[in-house]
Amino acid sequence: MPISSIAMYAKSNITRYNINELKTFVQFISKLERPAAYNKKTASITITESAYPENTAHDIPYFTEQIKTSPFSDEAKGLGILCLVNSLEPLSYTAKDGQYLRWDIRSQKIIEANAARIASGREPLKVKLDKGNLPTVKTILVEELTKAIDDISYLQRNMPPFSQNVKITFKQASALFELPLLKENTIDGVITSPPYCNRYDYTRIYALELVYLGMDEAAIRKTRQALLSCTVESKSKIDSLRDYYASIGKITDCKKIIEAITNNKALTEVLVALKTRNDNGDINNKGVLKMVKGYFEELAFVYYELYRICKKGACVAFVNDNVRYAGEVIPVDFISTELARHFGFTPLKIYTLRQQKGNSSQQMAKFGRVPLRKSITLWQK
Ligand SMILES: C[S@@+](CC[C@H](N)C(=O)[O-])C[C@H]1O[C@@H](n2cnc3c(N)ncnc32)[C@H](O)[C@@H]1O
């Protein structure tokens, strides 16, 4: 997602920031005043409409333009934009909440929805979110930048020598299509956290940020399908992966991966159990079956490619949560480790958090409570 490109640019500049310049940059921001005649408004799509108070909706493009056209270095400007991106949620009437954005009771969206419900004789929505006083763009930017400057100066004073010349290669692309292009036996280690199989839709949760960075409805829908399958709307990528592997001369690899998925007994058992539960009417959304299948299919491609590109001895650490649908526990950590072992990795350890994850109240009422593991799986080539 484009947010990561803003974050990585700011991080990669860690040794280059000039603290004195950054302090002057904060002063510059604190003196900005949007002229009364300025009438541009921040863009929106249906799901982000009226997300900000009126003044904030005008301040966002104004401060963005002022940062981008200021005489400061690219590093300072990049940090300013990152701080603004980080501030969008606190500036808004929304709150990131699992699968969706929650809306403040004062937002136009809720006011209008309730008016329509009352007009048609229905109860108003029971909205509990009230974010209190929202900050102004200027206040929050100054606050964010000041915190960032503290972090940067601490890190600059405490950088281990080896990290001074580290070069970051950042690719804004899907791991599914990027990993197969990397050379084998070249990676020293992997630390990662894929999306969890929990129906969270990053393109909805991060809609404010994506729209701010220039994406429209179509681009967001496209990104939703490009991300690893973890929502009930995700469509299968198997055909496009097969075509892609064929186009890069790696169809044999693709076949091996698909075979491993088909032959994985635990995964097959989970999929059959989910289907039975679905046939019994226990799953409230049929998309869950497709999502779970797609999730492991795609992760299998990632595990296979990681094994191929890792050097011998390299370790791979994955953070993930187990999930449960209609009472069926899906041991993501065990199934993943089994797939990784099949591709050649030696499983070293599955660390689990002492505090396990609870279940939804509907699931507990119907199927009882089964705490779920939150794990870090560690494998070695
Ligand atoms: C659980 S989050 C981990 C975030 C990251 N570890 C961090 O701390 O910022 C999962 C991340 O996977 C990314 N993601 C989803 N599908 C992807 C894909 N196909 N290729 C690469 N990254 C993907 C999402 O954008 C999201 O940032």
The ligand as a MOL file (V3000), in Angstrom:
LIG
                    3D

  0  0  0     0  0            999 V3000
M  V30 BEGIN CTAB
M  V30 COUNTS 27 29 0 0 0
M  V30 BEGIN ATOM
M  V30 1 C -0.5140 -7.3850 9.8060 0
M  V30 2 S 0.0130 -6.0720 8.7250 0 CHG=1
M  V30 3 C 1.6920 -5.9530 9.1180 0
M  V30 4 C 2.2030 -4.5690 8.9950 0
M  V30 5 C 3.7020 -4.3860 9.2230 0
M  V30 6 N 4.3240 -5.4790 9.8800 0
M  V30 7 C 3.9050 -3.1120 10.0380 0
M  V30 8 O 4.2780 -3.2310 11.1920 0
M  V30 9 O 3.6450 -2.0410 9.5250 0 CHG=-1
M  V30 10 C -0.0270 -6.8360 7.1490 0
M  V30 11 C 0.5380 -5.9890 6.0240 0
M  V30 12 O 0.6170 -6.7990 4.8310 0
M  V30 13 C 0.4410 -5.9560 3.7110 0
M  V30 14 N 0.0740 -6.7720 2.5350 0
M  V30 15 C -1.1370 -7.2960 2.2310 0
M  V30 16 N -1.0920 -7.9800 1.0830 0
M  V30 17 C 0.1810 -7.8830 0.6220 0
M  V30 18 C 0.8320 -8.3860 -0.5580 0
M  V30 19 N 0.1820 -9.0950 -1.4570 0
M  V30 20 N 2.1360 -8.0820 -0.7030 0
M  V30 21 C 2.7960 -7.3650 0.2270 0
M  V30 22 N 2.2300 -6.8670 1.3570 0
M  V30 23 C 0.9280 -7.1240 1.5460 0
M  V30 24 C -0.6580 -5.0100 4.1680 0
M  V30 25 O -0.6540 -3.8390 3.3990 0
M  V30 26 C -0.2910 -4.7820 5.6260 0
M  V30 27 O 0.5120 -3.6480 5.7390 0
M  V30 END ATOM
M  V30 BEGIN BOND
M  V30 1 1 1 2
M  V30 2 1 2 3
M  V30 3 1 2 10
M  V30 4 1 3 4
M  V30 5 1 4 5
M  V30 6 1 5 6
M  V30 7 1 5 7
M  V30 8 2 7 8
M  V30 9 1 7 9
M  V30 10 1 10 11
M  V30 11 1 11 12
M  V30 12 1 11 26
M  V30 13 1 12 13
M  V30 14 1 13 14
M  V30 15 1 13 24
M  V30 16 1 14 15
M  V30 17 1 14 23
M  V30 18 2 15 16
M  V30 19 1 16 17
M  V30 20 1 17 18
M  V30 21 2 17 23
M  V30 22 1 18 19
M  V30 23 2 18 20
M  V30 24 1 20 21
M  V30 25 2 21 22
M  V30 26 1 22 23
M  V30 27 1 24 25
M  V30 28 1 24 26
M  V30 29 1 26 27
M  V30 END BOND
M  V30 END CTAB
M  END
